[in-house]
Amino acid sequence: MCGIIGVHDQERAAEMAMLGLFAEQHRGQESCGMAVSDGRRLKLRKKMGLVKQVFTPELLAELRGNIAIGHVRYPTCGSATEFNSQPHTVETLSGPSFALASNGDLVNYQSIRNDLESKGVYFASDNDGELLIKYIVYQVEKCGKSIVEGIKSLMENIKGAYSTVLATREELYMFRDPNAIRPMVWGIRSDGVVVAASESCALDILGIREAMEVRGGEIIVSGKNGVIKDSVDAEKLRGVKSFNHCMFEHVYFSRPDSFHFGENVYRVRQAIGQQLAEDDDCQADMVVPVPDSANFIALGYARKKEIPYEMGLIRNHYVGRTFIKPEQTIRDESVHQKFNTLPFFFQDKRIVLIDDSIVRGTTIRNLIRLIKNSGANEVHLRIGSPQVKYSCYYGIDTPTKNELIANKLTLEKIREYIGADSIKHLSINKLRKTVHKPDDYCYACFDGNYPIKPERELDREKYNDS
C-alpha cells in the first residue's frame, strides 16, 4: 500500500511533508523517508520506524529546502530493509539529481529490470520504486529524452500500479499509472504551495481546501514556470475505457475522511453497511464494529436494520494495523494488544459483529473468542466485502493464495474455525452498488479478473497451455 507526499515552493517543505506523511501513517508503519532539495542538492533521510520517531525536530532542521518528497512503507515488493525504503535517489554526471517515491506494485518488474541490467544499470534493492527511477534516469541520460518524455516511455512499457512523486533540484513531478489503481490527489494552497499525496486527508492537514485527482496517465510538473500538465493516451494503453481503481481502498485501507476515485470514503462505507443489511434476517441486540475501518460500515448496517449501534470493542491506537504486520506471529500478538471489551458490556447479548474483510482469519477468530469470553450469547459476523480469494499484484499484501482462508475452507468451515454463530459476506453485485462508477474499479482480489496480467500469471498460463 504505502503513502506518498510531495511538496513544492515552500521554504519549510520538509516540515509540511512530515505532517502529510503523519496523516498517511496508516498506509505504512515499517519505514519512512524523505528527500529534500534546496535548489543545489538533494538530501535524503530514511529509516525504519514511524514518522514522528524518525523525523524529529532536530532532523527536520537539517532538511532545509523548498521541494520535498516523502514515503511511508508497507512492504509488498522487496524485503523489510532500509535499502528497500523510499525515496530512492540517483546522482547523475550531466544532469539533475533525482529522487522518487511511489505507491503500488509493478507486474512486469523482472523483465524490465533484466533489460536495464543488460544495459549496465545497477540496482541496490529489489524494490519497484528503484526500478521506476532507474528507468527514467536511463531514458534521460542514455536516450536523450526530457524527464516528461522519460515518464511517458515508462507509462508505455512498465505495467502495474504506481502513484508517484519525482523530485529534481528545481521541480516536482507527479504522475500516475494509466489504470489509476492506487489513489493520488494534489492541490494548490492559497499561497501557491503545491502538494501531492496518496489521500486527501494529508492535503487537509496542510491547509489545501480542494483536492484534485491526478488522473490515470497524467503528468503534472510544478516548477519555476508554474504548474504544467501533460499526459499519455491512457485509454489506449489500458485497452478499455474504464479505469481500474482499487475497491479495497474503500473497503479497508483509506482513512474515512479521505476523498478519492470521485467518492467520499465514509459515504461508500456507510453504503456498504446498508447493502449488507438488505435481506439479512439476523436478530440481534446490538451492532458492534471492529474498529476503526468497519465503523462506518457498521453504522450503515445499524441504521438500515434499526438495531442499536454500540462501540463495544476498544482499540489501542498505539498498536499498528494488524493486517500490515509482516509476520503472522506478530499479527497474532498484536490482536491481543490492540483490542479489549467494555466491562460487562457483552453479557447475555446477541451481537452482530461487523468487519470489512477476512483475509487470513486469525484476527477475527481471536476477536470472536474475546467477545464470547466476555459473556456474549451469540456473535453473528457480517463482512462488508466479498470473500478474498485471489492474490493482489497491485499493492495489497495478499501475494499467495495459500494465505487466504477463503481458498482453504468452505464458508461453513470458516464459520466453525472463527467460532461465529453465522457469517455473511457482501456480494460483488451489491458492492458495485456502493460507488457511482462501478465499472471503474478493480475487483480482482474477489473474482480473479485481473485488469493487468502479471508476468507470473502469464508464465503459468503459458506453462499450462504447453
Stockholm file with secondary structure:
# STOCKHOLM 1.0

chainA/1-466         MCGIIGVHDQERAAEMAMLGLFAEQHRGQESCGMAVSDGRRLKLRKKMGLVKQVFTPELLAELRGNIAIGHVRYPTCGSATEFNSQPHTVETLSGPSFALASNGDLVNYQSIRNDLESKGVYFASDNDGELLIKYIVYQVEKCGKSIVEGIKSLMENIKGAYSTVLATREELYMFRDPNAIRPMVWGIRSDGVVVAASESCALDILGIREAMEVRGGEIIVSGKNGVIKDSVDAEKLRGVKSFNHCMFEHVYFSRPDSFHFGENVYRVRQAIGQQLAEDDDCQADMVVPVPDSANFIALGYARKKEIPYEMGLIRNHYVGRTFIKPEQTIRDESVHQKFNTLPFFFQDKRIVLIDDSIVRGTTIRNLIRLIKNSGANEVHLRIGSPQVKYSCYYGIDTPTKNELIANKLTLEKIREYIGADSIKHLSINKLRKTVHKPDDYCYACFDGNYPIKPERELDREKYNDS
#=GR chainA/1-466 SS CCEEEEEESCTBHHHHHHHHHHHTGGGCCSEEEEEEECSSCEEEEEEESCHHHHSCHHHHHHCCBSEEEEEEECCSSSCSSGGGCSCEEECCSSSCCEEEEEESCBSSHHHHHHHHHHTTCCCSSSCHHHHHHHHHHHHHHTTCCCHHHHHHHHHHHCCBCCEEEEECSSCEEEEECTTCCSCCEEEECTTSCEEEESSHHHHHHTTCCCCEECCTTEEEEEETTEEEEEECCHHHHHSSSSCCEEHHIIIIISCTTCEETTEEHHHHHHHHHHHHHTTCCCCCSEEEECTTTTHHHHHHHHHHHTCCBCCCEEECTTSCCGGGCSSHHHHHHHHHHHEEECTTSSTTCEEEEEESCCSSSHHHHHHHHHHHHTTCSEEEEEESSCCCCSCCSSSSSCCCGGGCGGGTSCHHHHHHHHTCSEEEECCHHHHHTTSSCGGGEECHHHHCCCSSCCHHHHHHHHHHHC
#=GC SS_cons         CCEEEEEESCTBHHHHHHHHHHHTGGGCCSEEEEEEECSSCEEEEEEESCHHHHSCHHHHHHCCBSEEEEEEECCSSSCSSGGGCSCEEECCSSSCCEEEEEESCBSSHHHHHHHHHHTTCCCSSSCHHHHHHHHHHHHHHTTCCCHHHHHHHHHHHCCBCCEEEEECSSCEEEEECTTCCSCCEEEECTTSCEEEESSHHHHHHTTCCCCEECCTTEEEEEETTEEEEEECCHHHHHSSSSCCEEHHIIIIISCTTCEETTEEHHHHHHHHHHHHHTTCCCCCSEEEECTTTTHHHHHHHHHHHTCCBCCCEEECTTSCCGGGCSSHHHHHHHHHHHEEECTTSSTTCEEEEEESCCSSSHHHHHHHHHHHHTTCSEEEEEESSCCCCSCCSSSSSCCCGGGCGGGTSCHHHHHHHHTCSEEEECCHHHHHTTSSCGGGEECHHHHCCCSSCCHHHHHHHHHHHC
//
